[in-house]
Amino acid sequence: MLALRLARGSHPLVLLRRLLVAAASAGVGFLLLCALGYASAHPAHSTGAVLRLLWCFVPLAATVQFAVAVARTDPSTRPRSGLSAVGLGPVRLAVLAAVSTAVSCTLGSMVALLFYLHLRGDLSGLPFDGAAAGLLYAETPLPPAAALVLLALVPVTAATASAFALRAEPVATAAPDDSEVLTEPEAPGPAAPPTGLPWGVALTAAGLAVEAYMSRGDVRSLLPLPGRLEATPTGVLVGWTLTAAGLAMAGPGLAYLCGRLLQAARPGAVRLLAGRVLMDESRRIGRPLGVVCAVLAAAVAAYALYGTKAHPLGPLTVLGAVLVLGCTTATLLTSALEARQARAQTARALLRLGAPVSALRAATALRAAALLIVFAPLTWLIAELAALPLTA
């Protein structure tokens, strides 16, 4: 009940982020129901049914990551003075964030179920009733228990991940007003460098090596889309999974190095501020940036493999790709918003000390440019290396 009351009184942008989580949950729920419908209509094709279900875990993971990022930026999860006295300590706030995430994802799962039944023709009296009956195998009944279990995957996983994320690491806090800001700003960037860069590089290299080794053979059977999953080489998928995990692990270290590069060669005040802030935020934005890098590299590699040749993507494949790309991008933007909230106190203190607003904006532009200069060529390089053995 408390979560519902907080949601009703939230800022419109907070409600918009929760609605986006619900929409992503609805998309994943629809894909899971489609995989269940295929399995029910083709009991003899168990391998294809299992692989279709496994493909759904890619957008599910992207949706859970986005839900956790939204929960971390929710104002209702920030610790405030006096909340512990009324029983809302860190543990209760983590539970509250988990409940709010579960409510949003459950709403999306319910919409997915209604939309799926409507397109199958099980619900009548609405526009487009039964419009996709053939695609969704409307002639085969849907197992109710299995459908409920699949629809519960996103709410349960997202709520659990949000609770653990908020319990393990405190969210960004900001001073309630300018009167509580110190006259001397706390210098950003004394933070220890992330330690995952060597492991991330090793995982990325191992993933590319596995993909290159396992891609030898019939080119027509390489990286098929969900319509022909039976021909997918397992090693290629495992190799790309290792590559994506390596990029996500190396992201914080690369962002930290970007901050160090900004401060090289006798930096001025703007470059020094931009570099130290980027070093301080490397853990917060580095991992989502690495995931976006992996997703974009996969998209570039797929385009290099198939090009402009006619290849039937199918509506479900397009939906899954849109979910993955949209959720990873939204996670990066939400993490950037969380980083902005974390440095709000320092920014207000600098402004009170006389720093011009243009200097803060220039520092923000420098951080964005440094990340783009490092991660854009890296994305292109990984995509070319991934596509090279498949197109040779």
VENKACOR-V380059 format. One record per residue. N is the residue number from 0. RES is the residue in one small letter. BURIAL is b if it has 24 or more other ideal C-beta (glycine too) atoms within 12 Angstrom, else e. Layout:
n=N res=RES burial=BURIAL
n=N res=RES burial=BURIAL
//
This chain:
n=0 res=m burial=e
n=1 res=l burial=e
n=2 res=a burial=b
n=3 res=l burial=e
n=4 res=r burial=e
n=5 res=l burial=b
n=6 res=a burial=b
n=7 res=r burial=e
n=8 res=g burial=e
n=9 res=s burial=b
n=10 res=h burial=e
n=11 res=p burial=e
n=12 res=l burial=e
n=13 res=v burial=b
n=14 res=l burial=e
n=15 res=l burial=e
n=16 res=r burial=b
n=17 res=r burial=b
n=18 res=l burial=b
n=19 res=l burial=b
n=20 res=v burial=b
n=21 res=a burial=b
n=22 res=a burial=b
n=23 res=a burial=b
n=24 res=s burial=b
n=25 res=a burial=b
n=26 res=g burial=b
n=27 res=v burial=b
n=28 res=g burial=b
n=29 res=f burial=b
n=30 res=l burial=b
n=31 res=l burial=b
n=32 res=l burial=b
n=33 res=c burial=b
n=34 res=a burial=b
n=35 res=l burial=b
n=36 res=g burial=b
n=37 res=y burial=b
n=38 res=a burial=b
n=39 res=s burial=b
n=40 res=a burial=b
n=41 res=h burial=e
n=42 res=p burial=e
n=43 res=a burial=e
n=44 res=h burial=e
n=45 res=s burial=e
n=46 res=t burial=e
n=47 res=g burial=b
n=48 res=a burial=b
n=49 res=v burial=e
n=50 res=l burial=b
n=51 res=r burial=b
n=52 res=l burial=b
n=53 res=l burial=b
n=54 res=w burial=b
n=55 res=c burial=b
n=56 res=f burial=b
n=57 res=v burial=b
n=58 res=p burial=b
n=59 res=l burial=b
n=60 res=a burial=b
n=61 res=a burial=b
n=62 res=t burial=b
n=63 res=v burial=b
n=64 res=q burial=b
n=65 res=f burial=b
n=66 res=a burial=b
n=67 res=v burial=b
n=68 res=a burial=b
n=69 res=v burial=b
n=70 res=a burial=b
n=71 res=r burial=b
n=72 res=t burial=b
n=73 res=d burial=b
n=74 res=p burial=b
n=75 res=s burial=b
n=76 res=t burial=b
n=77 res=r burial=b
n=78 res=p burial=b
n=79 res=r burial=e
n=80 res=s burial=e
n=81 res=g burial=e
n=82 res=l burial=e
n=83 res=s burial=e
n=84 res=a burial=e
n=85 res=v burial=e
n=86 res=g burial=e
n=87 res=l burial=b
n=88 res=g burial=e
n=89 res=p burial=b
n=90 res=v burial=e
n=91 res=r burial=b
n=92 res=l burial=b
n=93 res=a burial=b
n=94 res=v burial=b
n=95 res=l burial=b
n=96 res=a burial=b
n=97 res=a burial=b
n=98 res=v burial=b
n=99 res=s burial=b
n=100 res=t burial=b
n=101 res=a burial=b
n=102 res=v burial=b
n=103 res=s burial=b
n=104 res=c burial=b
n=105 res=t burial=b
n=106 res=l burial=b
n=107 res=g burial=b
n=108 res=s burial=b
n=109 res=m burial=b
n=110 res=v burial=b
n=111 res=a burial=b
n=112 res=l burial=b
n=113 res=l burial=e
n=114 res=f burial=b
n=115 res=y burial=b
n=116 res=l burial=b
n=117 res=h burial=b
n=118 res=l burial=b
n=119 res=r burial=b
n=120 res=g burial=e
n=121 res=d burial=b
n=122 res=l burial=e
n=123 res=s burial=e
n=124 res=g burial=e
n=125 res=l burial=e
n=126 res=p burial=e
n=127 res=f burial=e
n=128 res=d burial=e
n=129 res=g burial=e
n=130 res=a burial=e
n=131 res=a burial=b
n=132 res=a burial=e
n=133 res=g burial=e
n=134 res=l burial=b
n=135 res=l burial=b
n=136 res=y burial=b
n=137 res=a burial=b
n=138 res=e burial=e
n=139 res=t burial=e
n=140 res=p burial=e
n=141 res=l burial=b
n=142 res=p burial=e
n=143 res=p burial=e
n=144 res=a burial=e
n=145 res=a burial=e
n=146 res=a burial=b
n=147 res=l burial=e
n=148 res=v burial=e
n=149 res=l burial=b
n=150 res=l burial=b
n=151 res=a burial=b
n=152 res=l burial=b
n=153 res=v burial=b
n=154 res=p burial=b
n=155 res=v burial=b
n=156 res=t burial=b
n=157 res=a burial=b
n=158 res=a burial=b
n=159 res=t burial=b
n=160 res=a burial=b
n=161 res=s burial=b
n=162 res=a burial=b
n=163 res=f burial=e
n=164 res=a burial=b
n=165 res=l burial=b
n=166 res=r burial=b
n=167 res=a burial=e
n=168 res=e burial=e
n=169 res=p burial=e
n=170 res=v burial=b
n=171 res=a burial=b
n=172 res=t burial=b
n=173 res=a burial=b
n=174 res=a burial=b
n=175 res=p burial=e
n=176 res=d burial=e
n=177 res=d burial=e
n=178 res=s burial=e
n=179 res=e burial=e
n=180 res=v burial=e
n=181 res=l burial=e
n=182 res=t burial=e
n=183 res=e burial=e
n=184 res=p burial=b
n=185 res=e burial=e
n=186 res=a burial=e
n=187 res=p burial=b
n=188 res=g burial=b
n=189 res=p burial=e
n=190 res=a burial=b
n=191 res=a burial=e
n=192 res=p burial=b
n=193 res=p burial=b
n=194 res=t burial=e
n=195 res=g burial=b
n=196 res=l burial=b
n=197 res=p burial=e
n=198 res=w burial=e
n=199 res=g burial=b
n=200 res=v burial=b
n=201 res=a burial=e
n=202 res=l burial=b
n=203 res=t burial=b
n=204 res=a burial=b
n=205 res=a burial=b
n=206 res=g burial=b
n=207 res=l burial=b
n=208 res=a burial=b
n=209 res=v burial=b
n=210 res=e burial=b
n=211 res=a burial=b
n=212 res=y burial=e
n=213 res=m burial=b
n=214 res=s burial=b
n=215 res=r burial=e
n=216 res=g burial=e
n=217 res=d burial=e
n=218 res=v burial=e
n=219 res=r burial=e
n=220 res=s burial=e
n=221 res=l burial=b
n=222 res=l burial=b
n=223 res=p burial=b
n=224 res=l burial=b
n=225 res=p burial=b
n=226 res=g burial=e
n=227 res=r burial=e
n=228 res=l burial=b
n=229 res=e burial=e
n=230 res=a burial=e
n=231 res=t burial=b
n=232 res=p burial=b
n=233 res=t burial=e
n=234 res=g burial=b
n=235 res=v burial=b
n=236 res=l burial=b
n=237 res=v burial=b
n=238 res=g burial=b
n=239 res=w burial=b
n=240 res=t burial=b
n=241 res=l burial=b
n=242 res=t burial=b
n=243 res=a burial=b
n=244 res=a burial=b
n=245 res=g burial=b
n=246 res=l burial=b
n=247 res=a burial=b
n=248 res=m burial=b
n=249 res=a burial=b
n=250 res=g burial=b
n=251 res=p burial=b
n=252 res=g burial=b
n=253 res=l burial=b
n=254 res=a burial=b
n=255 res=y burial=b
n=256 res=l burial=b
n=257 res=c burial=b
n=258 res=g burial=b
n=259 res=r burial=b
n=260 res=l burial=b
n=261 res=l burial=b
n=262 res=q burial=b
n=263 res=a burial=e
n=264 res=a burial=e
n=265 res=r burial=e
n=266 res=p burial=e
n=267 res=g burial=e
n=268 res=a burial=e
n=269 res=v burial=b
n=270 res=r burial=b
n=271 res=l burial=b
n=272 res=l burial=b
n=273 res=a burial=b
n=274 res=g burial=b
n=275 res=r burial=b
n=276 res=v burial=b
n=277 res=l burial=b
n=278 res=m burial=b
n=279 res=d burial=b
n=280 res=e burial=b
n=281 res=s burial=b
n=282 res=r burial=b
n=283 res=r burial=b
n=284 res=i burial=b
n=285 res=g burial=b
n=286 res=r burial=b
n=287 res=p burial=b
n=288 res=l burial=b
n=289 res=g burial=b
n=290 res=v burial=b
n=291 res=v burial=b
n=292 res=c burial=b
n=293 res=a burial=b
n=294 res=v burial=b
n=295 res=l burial=b
n=296 res=a burial=b
n=297 res=a burial=b
n=298 res=a burial=b
n=299 res=v burial=b
n=300 res=a burial=b
n=301 res=a burial=b
n=302 res=y burial=b
n=303 res=a burial=b
n=304 res=l burial=b
n=305 res=y burial=b
n=306 res=g burial=e
n=307 res=t burial=e
n=308 res=k burial=e
n=309 res=a burial=e
n=310 res=h burial=e
n=311 res=p burial=e
n=312 res=l burial=e
n=313 res=g burial=e
n=314 res=p burial=e
n=315 res=l burial=b
n=316 res=t burial=b
n=317 res=v burial=e
n=318 res=l burial=b
n=319 res=g burial=b
n=320 res=a burial=b
n=321 res=v burial=b
n=322 res=l burial=b
n=323 res=v burial=b
n=324 res=l burial=b
n=325 res=g burial=b
n=326 res=c burial=b
n=327 res=t burial=b
n=328 res=t burial=b
n=329 res=a burial=b
n=330 res=t burial=b
n=331 res=l burial=b
n=332 res=l burial=b
n=333 res=t burial=b
n=334 res=s burial=b
n=335 res=a burial=b
n=336 res=l burial=b
n=337 res=e burial=b
n=338 res=a burial=b
n=339 res=r burial=b
n=340 res=q burial=b
n=341 res=a burial=b
n=342 res=r burial=b
n=343 res=a burial=b
n=344 res=q burial=b
n=345 res=t burial=b
n=346 res=a burial=b
n=347 res=r burial=b
n=348 res=a burial=b
n=349 res=l burial=b
n=350 res=l burial=e
n=351 res=r burial=e
n=352 res=l burial=e
n=353 res=g burial=e
n=354 res=a burial=e
n=355 res=p burial=e
n=356 res=v burial=e
n=357 res=s burial=e
n=358 res=a burial=e
n=359 res=l burial=b
n=360 res=r burial=e
n=361 res=a burial=e
n=362 res=a burial=b
n=363 res=t burial=b
n=364 res=a burial=e
n=365 res=l burial=b
n=366 res=r burial=b
n=367 res=a burial=b
n=368 res=a burial=e
n=369 res=a burial=b
n=370 res=l burial=b
n=371 res=l burial=e
n=372 res=i burial=e
n=373 res=v burial=b
n=374 res=f burial=b
n=375 res=a burial=e
n=376 res=p burial=e
n=377 res=l burial=b
n=378 res=t burial=b
n=379 res=w burial=e
n=380 res=l burial=b
n=381 res=i burial=b
n=382 res=a burial=b
n=383 res=e burial=e
n=384 res=l burial=b
n=385 res=a burial=b
n=386 res=a burial=b
n=387 res=l burial=e
n=388 res=p burial=b
n=389 res=l burial=b
n=390 res=t burial=e
n=391 res=a burial=e
//
